[in-house]
Amino acid sequence: MKLSAADWRRRLGSPWWRGAAAVLAGALPMLSFPAPSLWWFAYVALVPWILLVRSAPTARRAAYDGWLGGLGFMLAVHHWLLPSLHVFTVVIAALLGALWAPWGWLTRRFLAGVPSAGQVVAALFVLPSAWLMVELVRSWEGLGGPWGLLGSSQWDVEPALRLASVGGVWLLSFLLVAVNVAVAVLVAVRQSRVPAIAGLVATAAATSAAWAWSPRPDVDGRVRIAVVQPGVIDGVGGAEKRFAREETLTRQLAGQDVDLVVWGESSVGFDLADRPDLANRLAALSRQVDADILVNVDARRSDRPGIYKSSVLVGPEGPTGDRYDKMRLVPFGEYVPARSLLGWATSVGKAAGEDRMRGTEQVVMNVGDGLRIGPMVCFESAFPDMSRHLARDGADLLLAQSATSSFQQSWAPEQHASLAALRAAETGRPMVHATLTGVSAVYGPSGERVGSWLGTDASASAVYDVPLAHGVTPYARFGEWPVYAALLILAALGATEGARSLRVRRAGPSPHVPPARTAHESPARPGR
């Protein structure tokens, strides 16, 4: 049945229909991310949501539309958690979705009805700034970290990666929201098309300027990195079986002149100090392939209490002493926030039964021949600041050891692997994303792909000739400047609104106008 415009308006007048439309509109941007990876869709994906919010009958309803759209967005980008956390995934999405309520209110504030040219211009700065604040707040690791930042949908677009080297993923998110606002105005408000077109032209000009003038990483060397991906190994004795499979795959690298072998997250399920037999086997492998091996130990440590996830470097003589303990843990997956209050999550899903322990500082390791590596573990590759700090501390090569075996049949492995492209482009350093079960990927210092991905169906080792580059990108030098700019824009908005409110209060109420009098000196009354 085809619905007319009047039918749609009538249905959107219902809070239930309108709420469902907001959830669906908020979920649409997910199609821009891997695995669908419709990167071009990100430039219009927010338009239905913006059009819905601007049509809200009240400011309160616009805030509700923002909240429900945020719920839809968070649920879509974290859909792969449903098998693990079940209904708790919806609860988390609803809580985080509330961050978009102010964005919804501002959207209606600037775009409702027939906005003036000044309102449209302001919206092109204010709405992207408000979106950036949402991304900043939810990027805190305790709220799930920066998974699904809008700008990360552009991981495979060369001009966008050039922009990432200037302002990181934050600049990409800002510009994408600005483009969506401009397109929404072009679609809905004929009278305001001139400033909308001007906004699109300005965005294109900024992109072209970054392409032409931002410094490019100069390749000044190469290194051969091997990735070992054992594949899914379940059942009794899984840790021992995985180690044996990784051992077999690593032996195949002998004679291939590799500089470093990288295993995935949780590739070793025993503390090496407590299992000297495994440490000796790793040392023998290192001698056989003539390269150090970076493993990841997920085990209770023998020298201190608690379970750690640690990147451990093993050389021909055994563990070298270089060790990085994971600092940013996955909420519910590796620890339960406020366990005394939320511990019930372990009974409805696969939340961590025991909290992992945190490391205290990032580490740059010396591998040999002057190569310095900066390891990260799992979703730490989603945090732009961590890779930036490693690059500034002298890392020549960024590494992320990951495991997404619990989410093999979802879009999570592809999306996780794509994040390394942005981290490489932001820092001007190549990055290796090595996993247990796929997707493993390698990117050059401009974010370009190096070699082929190892997919979720692969159990293999692969060698990559990785280009090295040095120099400092604008993002590595200046950091999250788009976030600071967004804060200034919102502060200016707050100051302007405050000053306007103060002027209204000082002006006082409108002067009283006495009622008109009739010829008989009595107040005129309606109907007389």
Solvent accessible surface area in square Angstrom, and as a share of the most:
residue,aa,sasa,rsa
1,M,201,0.90
2,K,194,0.82
3,L,35,0.17
4,S,59,0.38
5,A,65,0.50
6,A,49,0.38
7,D,33,0.17
8,W,124,0.43
9,R,166,0.61
10,R,158,0.58
11,R,73,0.27
12,L,48,0.24
13,G,63,0.60
14,S,34,0.22
15,P,85,0.53
16,W,218,0.77
17,W,125,0.44
18,R,13,0.05
19,G,10,0.09
20,A,60,0.47
21,A,32,0.25
22,A,0,0.00
23,V,45,0.26
24,L,120,0.60
25,A,7,0.06
26,G,0,0.00
27,A,27,0.21
28,L,47,0.24
29,P,0,0.00
30,M,8,0.04
31,L,67,0.33
32,S,0,0.00
33,F,1,0.01
34,P,3,0.02
35,A,44,0.34
36,P,41,0.25
37,S,34,0.22
38,L,67,0.33
39,W,104,0.36
40,W,135,0.47
41,F,36,0.15
42,A,0,0.00
43,Y,67,0.25
44,V,58,0.33
45,A,0,0.00
46,L,0,0.00
47,V,13,0.07
48,P,57,0.36
49,W,0,0.00
50,I,0,0.00
51,L,47,0.24
52,L,15,0.07
53,V,0,0.00
54,R,35,0.13
55,S,63,0.40
56,A,5,0.04
57,P,95,0.60
58,T,69,0.40
59,A,36,0.28
60,R,181,0.66
61,R,38,0.14
62,A,0,0.00
63,A,25,0.19
64,Y,98,0.37
65,D,0,0.00
66,G,0,0.00
67,W,87,0.30
68,L,37,0.18
69,G,0,0.00
70,G,0,0.00
71,L,26,0.13
72,G,2,0.02
73,F,0,0.00
74,M,4,0.02
75,L,45,0.23
76,A,18,0.14
77,V,0,0.00
78,H,24,0.11
79,H,53,0.24
80,W,31,0.11
81,L,35,0.17
82,L,69,0.34
83,P,83,0.52
84,S,12,0.08
85,L,10,0.05
86,H,85,0.38
87,V,91,0.52
88,F,7,0.03
89,T,4,0.02
90,V,61,0.35
91,V,59,0.34
92,I,41,0.21
93,A,3,0.02
94,A,26,0.20
95,L,125,0.62
96,L,13,0.06
97,G,0,0.00
98,A,48,0.37
99,L,47,0.23
100,W,0,0.00
101,A,24,0.18
102,P,80,0.50
103,W,1,0.00
104,G,0,0.00
105,W,110,0.39
106,L,19,0.09
107,T,0,0.00
108,R,62,0.23
109,R,68,0.25
110,F,9,0.04
111,L,1,0.01
112,A,37,0.28
113,G,53,0.51
114,V,99,0.57
115,P,3,0.02
116,S,63,0.41
117,A,60,0.46
118,G,52,0.50
119,Q,58,0.26
120,V,0,0.00
121,V,71,0.41
122,A,33,0.25
123,A,0,0.00
124,L,16,0.08
125,F,105,0.44
126,V,8,0.05
127,L,0,0.00
128,P,0,0.00
129,S,0,0.00
130,A,8,0.07
131,W,1,0.00
132,L,0,0.00
133,M,30,0.14
134,V,9,0.05
135,E,1,0.00
136,L,66,0.33
137,V,70,0.40
138,R,2,0.01
139,S,14,0.09
140,W,161,0.57
141,E,34,0.15
142,G,17,0.17
143,L,61,0.30
144,G,22,0.21
145,G,2,0.02
146,P,3,0.02
147,W,14,0.05
148,G,1,0.01
149,L,4,0.02
150,L,0,0.00
151,G,0,0.00
152,S,6,0.04
153,S,0,0.00
154,Q,2,0.01
155,W,8,0.03
156,D,73,0.38
157,V,18,0.11
158,E,109,0.49
159,P,54,0.34
160,A,6,0.05
161,L,13,0.06
162,R,18,0.06
163,L,11,0.06
164,A,0,0.00
165,S,7,0.04
166,V,29,0.17
167,G,0,0.00
168,G,0,0.00
169,V,1,0.00
170,W,10,0.03
171,L,19,0.10
172,L,5,0.03
173,S,0,0.00
174,F,28,0.12
175,L,26,0.13
176,L,5,0.02
177,V,0,0.00
178,A,9,0.07
179,V,16,0.09
180,N,0,0.00
181,V,0,0.00
182,A,1,0.00
183,V,31,0.18
184,A,1,0.01
185,V,2,0.01
186,L,44,0.22
187,V,92,0.53
188,A,44,0.34
189,V,5,0.03
190,R,172,0.63
191,Q,133,0.59
192,S,3,0.02
193,R,82,0.30
194,V,120,0.69
195,P,15,0.09
196,A,0,0.00
197,I,89,0.45
198,A,56,0.44
199,G,13,0.12
200,L,50,0.25
201,V,93,0.53
202,A,61,0.48
203,T,23,0.13
204,A,59,0.46
205,A,57,0.44
206,A,47,0.36
207,T,34,0.20
208,S,69,0.44
209,A,34,0.26
210,A,12,0.10
211,W,96,0.34
212,A,60,0.47
213,W,205,0.72
214,S,11,0.07
215,P,73,0.46
216,R,121,0.44
217,P,30,0.19
218,D,108,0.56
219,V,83,0.48
220,D,89,0.46
221,G,30,0.29
222,R,158,0.58
223,V,9,0.05
224,R,70,0.25
225,I,0,0.00
226,A,0,0.00
227,V,0,0.00
228,V,0,0.00
229,Q,0,0.00
230,P,3,0.02
231,G,7,0.07
232,V,78,0.45
233,I,33,0.17
234,D,109,0.57
235,G,59,0.57
236,V,142,0.82
237,G,40,0.38
238,G,13,0.12
239,A,32,0.25
240,E,72,0.32
241,K,107,0.45
242,R,46,0.17
243,F,2,0.01
244,A,45,0.35
245,R,81,0.30
246,E,0,0.00
247,E,13,0.06
248,T,57,0.33
249,L,3,0.02
250,T,0,0.00
251,R,108,0.39
252,Q,104,0.46
253,L,2,0.01
254,A,43,0.33
255,G,81,0.78
256,Q,71,0.32
257,D,112,0.58
258,V,6,0.04
259,D,52,0.27
260,L,0,0.00
261,V,0,0.00
262,V,0,0.00
263,W,0,0.00
264,G,0,0.00
265,E,2,0.01
266,S,20,0.13
267,S,1,0.01
268,V,1,0.01
269,G,28,0.27
270,F,57,0.24
271,D,12,0.06
272,L,13,0.07
273,A,84,0.65
274,D,97,0.50
275,R,61,0.22
276,P,84,0.53
277,D,63,0.32
278,L,0,0.00
279,A,11,0.08
280,N,98,0.50
281,R,83,0.30
282,L,0,0.00
283,A,6,0.05
284,A,43,0.34
285,L,4,0.02
286,S,0,0.00
287,R,136,0.50
288,Q,89,0.40
289,V,3,0.02
290,D,124,0.64
291,A,9,0.07
292,D,20,0.10
293,I,0,0.00
294,L,0,0.00
295,V,0,0.00
296,N,0,0.00
297,V,3,0.02
298,D,27,0.14
299,A,13,0.10
300,R,131,0.48
301,R,26,0.09
302,S,69,0.44
303,D,98,0.51
304,R,111,0.41
305,P,112,0.70
306,G,11,0.11
307,I,25,0.13
308,Y,16,0.06
309,K,20,0.08
310,S,0,0.00
311,S,0,0.00
312,V,9,0.05
313,L,1,0.00
314,V,0,0.00
315,G,3,0.02
316,P,57,0.36
317,E,163,0.73
318,G,8,0.07
319,P,65,0.41
320,T,71,0.41
321,G,68,0.65
322,D,44,0.23
323,R,66,0.24
324,Y,0,0.00
325,D,22,0.11
326,K,1,0.01
327,M,45,0.20
328,R,52,0.19
329,L,1,0.01
330,V,39,0.22
331,P,17,0.11
332,F,15,0.06
333,G,45,0.43
334,E,9,0.04
335,Y,25,0.09
336,V,3,0.02
337,P,31,0.19
338,A,63,0.49
339,R,76,0.28
340,S,123,0.80
341,L,129,0.64
342,L,45,0.22
343,G,20,0.19
344,W,119,0.42
345,A,0,0.00
346,T,50,0.29
347,S,93,0.60
348,V,52,0.30
349,G,18,0.18
350,K,146,0.62
351,A,12,0.09
352,A,10,0.08
353,G,68,0.66
354,E,74,0.33
355,D,51,0.26
356,R,60,0.22
357,M,81,0.36
358,R,101,0.37
359,G,13,0.12
360,T,126,0.74
361,E,118,0.53
362,Q,41,0.18
363,V,35,0.20
364,V,31,0.18
365,M,1,0.00
366,N,94,0.48
367,V,17,0.10
368,G,38,0.37
369,D,152,0.79
370,G,67,0.64
371,L,12,0.06
372,R,79,0.29
373,I,0,0.00
374,G,0,0.00
375,P,0,0.00
376,M,0,0.00
377,V,0,0.00
378,C,17,0.10
379,F,14,0.06
380,E,0,0.00
381,S,0,0.00
382,A,2,0.01
383,F,9,0.04
384,P,5,0.03
385,D,35,0.18
386,M,2,0.01
387,S,0,0.00
388,R,34,0.12
389,H,77,0.35
390,L,1,0.00
391,A,8,0.06
392,R,133,0.48
393,D,85,0.44
394,G,31,0.30
395,A,0,0.00
396,D,16,0.08
397,L,0,0.00
398,L,0,0.00
399,L,0,0.00
400,A,0,0.00
401,Q,0,0.00
402,S,0,0.00
403,A,27,0.21
404,T,11,0.06
405,S,52,0.33
406,S,77,0.50
407,F,39,0.16
408,Q,25,0.11
409,Q,179,0.79
410,S,23,0.15
411,W,84,0.29
412,A,1,0.01
413,P,1,0.01
414,E,44,0.20
415,Q,2,0.01
416,H,3,0.01
417,A,0,0.00
418,S,1,0.01
419,L,5,0.02
420,A,1,0.00
421,A,0,0.00
422,L,0,0.00
423,R,3,0.01
424,A,0,0.00
425,A,3,0.02
426,E,0,0.00
427,T,1,0.01
428,G,2,0.02
429,R,21,0.08
430,P,0,0.00
431,M,0,0.00
432,V,0,0.00
433,H,1,0.00
434,A,0,0.00
435,T,1,0.00
436,L,7,0.03
437,T,3,0.02
438,G,0,0.00
439,V,4,0.02
440,S,1,0.00
441,A,0,0.00
442,V,2,0.01
443,Y,1,0.00
444,G,0,0.00
445,P,2,0.02
446,S,48,0.31
447,G,3,0.03
448,E,75,0.33
449,R,114,0.42
450,V,23,0.13
451,G,55,0.53
452,S,85,0.55
453,W,61,0.21
454,L,23,0.11
455,G,25,0.24
456,T,45,0.26
457,D,139,0.72
458,A,24,0.18
459,S,47,0.30
460,A,32,0.25
461,S,26,0.17
462,A,24,0.19
463,V,41,0.23
464,Y,10,0.04
465,D,69,0.36
466,V,0,0.00
467,P,10,0.06
468,L,23,0.11
469,A,0,0.00
470,H,84,0.38
471,G,45,0.43
472,V,71,0.41
473,T,8,0.04
474,P,24,0.15
475,Y,0,0.00
476,A,4,0.03
477,R,134,0.49
478,F,128,0.53
479,G,2,0.02
480,E,30,0.14
481,W,92,0.32
482,P,5,0.03
483,V,3,0.02
484,Y,128,0.49
485,A,39,0.30
486,A,0,0.00
487,L,82,0.41
488,L,130,0.65
489,I,42,0.21
490,L,42,0.21
491,A,62,0.48
492,A,58,0.45
493,L,30,0.15
494,G,44,0.42
495,A,69,0.54
496,T,69,0.40
497,E,55,0.24
498,G,39,0.37
499,A,45,0.35
500,R,105,0.38
501,S,47,0.31
502,L,70,0.35
503,R,146,0.53
504,V,103,0.59
505,R,160,0.58
506,R,189,0.69
507,A,83,0.65
508,G,37,0.36
509,P,128,0.81
510,S,100,0.65
511,P,116,0.73
512,H,159,0.71
513,V,120,0.69
514,P,96,0.60
515,P,75,0.47
516,A,74,0.57
517,R,146,0.53
518,T,54,0.31
519,A,101,0.78
520,H,163,0.73
521,E,126,0.57
522,S,52,0.33
523,P,63,0.40
524,A,55,0.43
525,R,141,0.51
526,P,138,0.86
527,G,88,0.84
528,R,207,0.76
